[in-house]
Amino acid sequence: MKKINLLGATGSIGTQTLEIVREHPELFEITALSFGRNVELGRKIIQEFKPKAVSVQNNRDVEKLKLEFPDIRFYSGMEGLRAIASFSEGDVLLSAVIGSVGLLPTLDAIEAGKQIAIANKETLVTAGHLVMEAARKKGVDILPVDSEHSAVFQALNGEKRENVSKLIITASGGSFRDKTRQELKHVTVKEALNHPNWNMGNKLTIDSATMFNKGLEVIEAHWLYDMDYDDIDVVIHRESIVHSLVEYIDGSMIAQLGAPDMRIPIQYALTFPDRSSIQFSEPFSLAKIGTLHFEEVDYDRFRALKLAYNAGKIGGTMPTVLNAANEIAVAGFLNGQVDFNNIEAVVENAMNHHMQNVIQAPSLDTILQVDQETRAYVKTLL
């Protein structure tokens, strides 16, 4: 029985994690969980899974929930996320929150000796050097939940790392992969949220459309697998069947394939090194799919990916700036403050603004300060 502390229970990854726990009650238990403002769904989750501790976003919701569930410990805000992440009875933290809010809770969970199943890529983008060093010191495993990084993780199993030539991360291309930059000028939020392959949360779907999501994954791969950026490639793969590949020095490529269903990498992170069955609505068949397509990335078309590579290579505090600026810019797009094409322009502006102030090997306090300063600066641009 693996006991799970779950951050982001009402989001896309969170709800699919709960599906897995529901399907395998003999393997998993939800010990503690957090959710944001979706109290209606959160209440149903509490009733079904009966966690011992819960955190919500707003403190005003705590008093209401305490009356309904007097035997549960309730928290709120960042303090609550940190309490849930390191909750003593849990074995593993599954971080499924969106954004850099996952950083401090993840560091707390590592310090508490929890195994980390990470779907919150912004944590490694913002402070990868601190997270990986903390995990090494505590002997804690960082297991990837993103489908791409799960694929790389599986393709590396049993192989010598010195024989790896490069990582090849696949990208669907998002909602607008066939549109030119000119055609993107007047796209709507509704159009941007219509992903062709995956059912994800709003922020992640917008990041997929811009390809910032893939850029964050490149930076994440750098930290997870200790790979130079020149040895991490991205290729457009429309079907999202090949989730990523590893190329070896003899020219061999090992890939992980499967249906575009996030339950597969989520469950693998929770069961590793074992596997368990998953119920599908219909069998996965390569014969029915018939053809798989791969295309080179046009970095002039997908400028966000180029910005992410640049930020990663500059290093230090620049990935923190990239992530913080993108979070605010995407929120601005969803709120109607920023045109879709200008998301990239806002992030590039923030990076240029920070260029002369990059700090290498920054401390946690420095990262948090740069994160807040970047958010404040980008809000002035909006």
TIMAR-302642 format. One line per field, with one value per residue (C-alpha): y, x, z; residue number from 1. Coordinates in Angstrom, 1 decimal. Layout:
BEGIN
c2 = Y, ...
c1 = X, ...
c3 = Z, ...
k = NUM, ...
//
This chain:
BEGIN
c2 = 0.0, 3.3, 6.4, 9.5, 13.2, 14.8, 18.5, 19.7, 17.1, 18.9, 19.5, 17.3, 15.3, 15.2, 13.8, 11.2, 10.2, 9.7, 7.5, 5.3, 5.1, 4.3, 1.5, 0.1, 0.5, -2.4, -0.4, 3.2, 5.4, 9.2, 10.3, 14.1, 16.4, 20.0, 21.8, 25.4, 27.1, 24.2, 23.5, 21.7, 19.0, 19.1, 18.2, 15.2, 14.0, 14.4, 12.3, 9.5, 9.3, 10.4, 12.0, 12.8, 16.4, 18.8, 22.3, 24.8, 28.0, 30.4, 30.5, 31.4, 27.9, 26.3, 27.1, 25.7, 22.5, 22.0, 22.0, 19.3, 17.2, 17.6, 14.7, 16.2, 18.7, 21.7, 24.2, 27.0, 28.9, 28.3, 27.1, 24.5, 23.3, 22.8, 21.0, 18.6, 17.9, 16.9, 15.3, 12.6, 9.6, 9.9, 7.9, 9.9, 13.4, 13.7, 17.3, 18.2, 21.9, 24.4, 27.0, 27.8, 27.4, 23.8, 24.7, 25.1, 22.2, 19.9, 21.0, 20.3, 16.9, 16.0, 17.2, 14.9, 12.0, 11.5, 10.0, 12.7, 12.0, 15.3, 16.7, 20.3, 21.0, 24.7, 23.5, 22.1, 25.0, 27.5, 25.8, 22.6, 22.8, 23.2, 20.4, 17.8, 18.5, 18.3, 14.9, 13.6, 14.5, 12.9, 9.9, 10.7, 9.6, 12.2, 10.2, 12.0, 12.1, 14.1, 11.6, 12.8, 12.5, 9.2, 7.9, 9.0, 7.5, 4.1, 4.2, 4.7, 1.8, -0.8, 1.2, 2.9, 6.7, 7.1, 5.3, 8.0, 10.3, 12.5, 12.8, 13.4, 14.9, 14.7, 17.6, 17.5, 21.1, 22.1, 23.7, 25.9, 23.7, 24.3, 28.0, 30.6, 33.5, 35.8, 33.5, 33.6, 37.3, 37.0, 33.5, 33.3, 31.7, 29.1, 28.1, 27.9, 25.6, 23.1, 20.7, 18.0, 15.1, 15.8, 16.8, 19.2, 22.2, 25.7, 26.9, 23.7, 23.8, 27.4, 26.5, 23.6, 25.9, 28.4, 25.5, 27.1, 23.8, 21.9, 24.5, 24.0, 20.2, 20.7, 22.6, 19.9, 17.2, 18.9, 18.6, 15.2, 13.4, 15.7, 16.3, 19.3, 21.4, 20.6, 17.0, 17.5, 17.7, 18.4, 16.9, 17.5, 14.3, 14.9, 11.7, 11.8, 8.1, 8.1, 10.0, 10.5, 8.7, 8.1, 7.9, 5.9, 6.2, 3.2, 4.9, 2.8, 4.6, 3.4, 4.9, 4.5, 4.3, 4.2, 5.9, 9.6, 8.9, 10.6, 7.7, 5.6, 7.9, 8.8, 5.2, 4.2, 6.9, 5.5, 1.8, 2.0, -0.3, -2.4, -2.0, -2.5, -2.8, 0.1, -0.1, 1.5, 2.4, 0.6, -1.3, 0.7, -0.5, 0.7, -1.0, 1.3, 4.4, 3.2, 6.1, 8.1, 11.5, 13.4, 16.9, 19.2, 22.2, 25.6, 27.7, 31.0, 29.8, 28.5, 31.3, 30.2, 27.0, 29.0, 31.4, 28.4, 26.9, 30.4, 30.7, 27.2, 27.8, 31.2, 29.4, 30.9, 33.0, 33.2, 30.1, 31.6, 34.7, 32.7, 30.7, 33.6, 35.9, 33.1, 32.4, 36.0, 36.4, 33.3, 34.5, 37.8, 36.0, 34.0, 37.2, 39.1, 41.4, 40.0, 38.7, 35.1, 36.2, 38.7, 36.0, 35.3, 39.0, 39.6, 36.8, 37.9, 41.5, 40.2, 38.1, 41.1, 43.2, 40.7, 39.9, 42.2, 40.9, 37.1, 35.3, 31.9, 29.2, 31.3, 30.6, 29.8, 33.3, 34.8, 32.6, 33.6, 37.3, 37.2, 35.3, 38.0, 40.9, 39.3, 38.9, 42.6, 43.8, 41.7, 43.1, 46.6, 45.5, 44.1
c1 = 0.0, 1.5, 0.2, -0.1, 0.1, -1.6, -1.2, -3.8, -6.6, -9.2, -7.0, -6.6, -3.6, -5.2, -8.5, -6.8, -4.6, -7.8, -9.1, -6.1, -6.5, -10.2, -9.2, -6.5, -7.6, -5.4, -2.3, -2.9, -4.4, -4.8, -3.4, -3.5, -4.6, -4.9, -7.2, -7.8, -11.2, -13.3, -14.8, -17.8, -15.6, -13.1, -15.9, -16.9, -13.3, -13.0, -16.2, -14.9, -11.2, -11.3, -7.9, -6.5, -5.4, -6.7, -5.5, -7.6, -6.6, -8.7, -8.8, -12.5, -13.4, -11.6, -14.2, -17.0, -15.2, -14.2, -17.8, -18.6, -15.5, -14.5, -12.0, -9.8, -7.0, -7.5, -4.9, -4.9, -2.6, 1.1, 1.4, -1.2, 0.5, 3.7, 1.9, 0.2, 3.4, 5.3, 2.4, 4.0, 1.8, 2.4, 5.0, 5.0, 4.2, 2.4, 2.8, 0.1, -0.3, 0.4, 3.1, 6.0, 3.8, 5.0, 8.6, 8.6, 6.2, 8.4, 11.5, 9.7, 8.7, 12.2, 13.5, 10.9, 12.2, 9.2, 9.4, 8.5, 6.2, 6.4, 3.9, 4.8, 7.5, 7.8, 9.5, 12.5, 12.5, 12.6, 15.1, 16.3, 19.8, 18.3, 15.7, 18.1, 20.8, 18.3, 17.1, 20.6, 21.5, 18.3, 18.4, 15.0, 13.8, 12.3, 10.0, 8.5, 4.8, 4.8, 4.3, 7.4, 9.7, 8.1, 8.9, 12.5, 12.7, 11.4, 13.7, 16.7, 15.9, 18.7, 21.0, 24.3, 24.0, 27.4, 25.9, 23.2, 23.7, 20.6, 17.1, 14.3, 11.2, 8.0, 5.5, 2.0, 2.3, -0.8, -4.0, -2.5, 0.2, -1.0, -1.5, 1.1, 2.1, -0.1, -3.1, -2.5, -3.1, -6.8, -7.2, -9.5, -9.1, -11.7, -9.8, -6.5, -8.1, -9.2, -6.2, -6.3, -4.9, -4.9, -7.4, -5.5, -6.0, -6.2, -2.7, -1.1, -3.2, -2.2, 1.4, 1.0, -0.3, 2.6, 5.1, 6.3, 5.2, 7.7, 10.4, 9.7, 10.1, 13.4, 14.7, 13.2, 14.9, 18.2, 17.9, 16.2, 18.7, 21.8, 21.9, 23.3, 20.8, 22.6, 21.8, 18.0, 16.0, 12.3, 10.3, 6.7, 4.7, 1.0, -0.5, 1.1, 1.6, 5.4, 5.9, 9.6, 12.8, 16.4, 19.1, 22.2, 25.8, 25.4, 22.4, 19.8, 16.6, 14.4, 11.0, 7.9, 4.6, 1.0, -2.3, -2.4, -3.8, -2.1, -3.1, -0.3, 2.6, 0.9, 0.4, 3.9, 5.4, 3.3, 4.0, 7.7, 9.5, 6.4, 3.4, -0.3, -3.3, -5.4, -8.9, -9.3, -12.6, -11.2, -8.1, -5.1, -4.2, -1.3, -2.9, -6.0, -3.7, -1.9, 0.6, 2.8, 4.2, 7.3, 8.4, 11.2, 10.4, 10.3, 11.9, 10.8, 7.2, 7.4, 9.5, 8.5, 10.6, 13.6, 13.2, 13.2, 16.4, 18.0, 16.9, 18.2, 21.6, 22.0, 21.1, 21.1, 18.0, 17.0, 14.7, 13.0, 12.3, 11.1, 8.6, 7.3, 6.8, 5.0, 2.7, 1.6, 1.4, -0.8, -3.1, -3.3, -4.3, -7.0, -8.3, -8.3, -5.4, -2.9, -3.2, -2.0, 1.1, 2.1, 2.6, 6.0, 6.8, 6.0, 8.3, 11.1, 10.7, 11.1, 14.2, 15.8, 15.0, 16.8, 19.7, 22.2, 21.2, 21.4, 22.7, 24.3, 23.7, 21.1, 20.0, 16.3, 15.8, 17.2, 15.0, 11.9, 12.9, 13.5, 10.2, 8.3, 10.1, 9.5, 5.8, 5.5, 7.4, 5.3, 2.1, 3.3, 3.6, 0.0
c3 = 0.0, -1.1, 0.8, -1.4, -0.5, -3.5, -4.5, -7.0, -6.5, -8.6, -11.6, -14.7, -13.3, -9.8, -10.9, -13.1, -10.1, -8.2, -10.9, -10.5, -6.7, -7.2, -9.6, -7.3, -3.7, -2.8, -4.0, -3.1, -0.4, -0.4, 2.9, 2.4, -0.5, -1.6, -4.0, -4.9, -5.3, -6.6, -3.2, -4.7, -6.3, -3.4, -1.0, -3.1, -3.2, 0.6, 1.1, -1.1, -0.3, 3.4, 3.7, 7.1, 6.0, 3.4, 2.2, 0.3, -1.4, 0.6, 4.4, 4.4, 3.0, 5.9, 8.5, 6.4, 5.7, 9.3, 10.3, 7.7, 8.4, 12.0, 12.0, 9.2, 9.7, 7.4, 6.1, 3.5, 1.2, 0.8, 4.4, 3.6, 0.4, 2.4, 5.2, 2.8, 0.8, 3.9, 5.8, 7.9, 7.0, 3.2, 1.4, -1.8, -2.9, -6.2, -7.2, -9.7, -9.1, -11.9, -11.6, -9.4, -6.3, -6.3, -5.5, -1.7, -1.1, -3.2, -1.3, 2.0, 0.9, -0.1, 3.2, 4.8, 2.8, 0.6, -2.9, -5.4, -8.4, -10.3, -12.8, -11.8, -14.3, -13.2, -10.0, -11.9, -14.4, -11.6, -9.3, -10.8, -9.3, -5.8, -6.2, -7.7, -5.1, -2.3, -3.6, -3.9, -0.4, 1.0, -1.3, -2.6, -6.1, -8.5, -10.7, -13.8, -14.4, -17.7, -20.5, -22.3, -19.3, -18.3, -21.8, -21.5, -18.0, -19.4, -22.4, -20.2, -17.9, -17.9, -20.1, -19.3, -19.2, -20.9, -24.0, -24.4, -27.4, -27.2, -25.9, -28.4, -26.9, -29.0, -29.3, -30.7, -31.9, -29.9, -31.0, -33.7, -35.2, -38.8, -38.5, -39.6, -37.2, -39.3, -38.8, -35.0, -34.6, -33.8, -32.3, -29.3, -25.9, -26.8, -30.0, -28.0, -25.4, -28.1, -28.0, -30.7, -28.6, -24.8, -22.2, -19.9, -17.7, -19.2, -18.5, -19.8, -22.9, -23.7, -23.1, -25.5, -28.1, -27.8, -27.2, -24.0, -22.4, -24.6, -23.7, -20.0, -20.6, -22.3, -19.2, -17.0, -19.0, -18.6, -14.8, -14.6, -16.9, -16.5, -20.3, -22.2, -24.0, -27.3, -26.7, -26.2, -29.4, -30.0, -32.9, -33.9, -33.7, -34.4, -33.1, -29.6, -29.7, -29.5, -26.2, -26.5, -27.6, -26.4, -29.1, -28.2, -29.5, -31.8, -33.6, -31.8, -30.7, -27.9, -27.8, -25.5, -27.3, -26.0, -26.1, -25.2, -21.8, -18.8, -16.5, -17.9, -16.8, -13.6, -12.6, -13.7, -11.4, -8.5, -9.1, -10.2, -10.6, -11.0, -13.4, -12.9, -15.3, -16.5, -17.8, -21.3, -23.0, -26.2, -26.9, -28.2, -31.8, -33.9, -36.9, -36.5, -36.3, -39.4, -39.8, -37.5, -38.6, -37.5, -38.5, -37.7, -35.4, -37.1, -34.3, -36.1, -36.0, -32.4, -30.9, -27.4, -27.7, -28.9, -25.9, -23.5, -25.0, -24.7, -21.1, -20.2, -21.8, -20.1, -16.9, -13.4, -12.7, -16.4, -16.4, -13.3, -15.3, -18.3, -16.2, -14.1, -17.2, -19.0, -16.1, -15.9, -19.7, -20.1, -17.3, -19.2, -22.4, -20.6, -19.1, -22.5, -21.6, -24.1, -27.7, -28.3, -30.3, -27.6, -25.0, -26.5, -26.8, -23.1, -22.1, -24.4, -23.0, -19.4, -20.4, -22.0, -19.0, -16.7, -19.0, -17.2, -13.8, -14.2, -11.1, -11.6, -9.0, -7.2, -3.6, -2.9, -1.5, -4.7, -6.9, -4.9, -5.2, -8.9, -9.4, -7.6, -9.3, -12.7, -12.1, -10.9, -14.0, -16.5, -14.9, -15.7, -19.4, -19.4
k = 1, 2, 3, 4, 5, 6, 7, 8, 9, 10, 11, 12, 13, 14, 15, 16, 17, 18, 19, 20, 21, 22, 23, 24, 25, 26, 27, 28, 29, 30, 31, 32, 33, 34, 35, 36, 37, 38, 39, 40, 41, 42, 43, 44, 45, 46, 47, 48, 49, 50, 51, 52, 53, 54, 55, 56, 57, 58, 59, 60, 61, 62, 63, 64, 65, 66, 67, 68, 69, 70, 71, 72, 73, 74, 75, 76, 77, 78, 79, 80, 81, 82, 83, 84, 85, 86, 87, 88, 89, 90, 91, 92, 93, 94, 95, 96, 97, 98, 99, 100, 101, 102, 103, 104, 105, 106, 107, 108, 109, 110, 111, 112, 113, 114, 115, 116, 117, 118, 119, 120, 121, 122, 123, 124, 125, 126, 127, 128, 129, 130, 131, 132, 133, 134, 135, 136, 137, 138, 139, 140, 141, 142, 143, 144, 145, 146, 147, 148, 149, 150, 151, 152, 153, 154, 155, 156, 157, 158, 159, 160, 161, 162, 163, 164, 165, 166, 167, 168, 169, 170, 171, 172, 173, 174, 175, 176, 177, 178, 179, 180, 181, 182, 183, 184, 185, 186, 187, 188, 189, 190, 191, 192, 193, 194, 195, 196, 197, 198, 199, 200, 201, 202, 203, 204, 205, 206, 207, 208, 209, 210, 211, 212, 213, 214, 215, 216, 217, 218, 219, 220, 221, 222, 223, 224, 225, 226, 227, 228, 229, 230, 231, 232, 233, 234, 235, 236, 237, 238, 239, 240, 241, 242, 243, 244, 245, 246, 247, 248, 249, 250, 251, 252, 253, 254, 255, 256, 257, 258, 259, 260, 261, 262, 263, 264, 265, 266, 267, 268, 269, 270, 271, 272, 273, 274, 275, 276, 277, 278, 279, 280, 281, 282, 283, 284, 285, 286, 287, 288, 289, 290, 291, 292, 293, 294, 295, 296, 297, 298, 299, 300, 301, 302, 303, 304, 305, 306, 307, 308, 309, 310, 311, 312, 313, 314, 315, 316, 317, 318, 319, 320, 321, 322, 323, 324, 325, 326, 327, 328, 329, 330, 331, 332, 333, 334, 335, 336, 337, 338, 339, 340, 341, 342, 343, 344, 345, 346, 347, 348, 349, 350, 351, 352, 353, 354, 355, 356, 357, 358, 359, 360, 361, 362, 363, 364, 365, 366, 367, 368, 369, 370, 371, 372, 373, 374, 375, 376, 377, 378, 379, 380, 381, 382
//
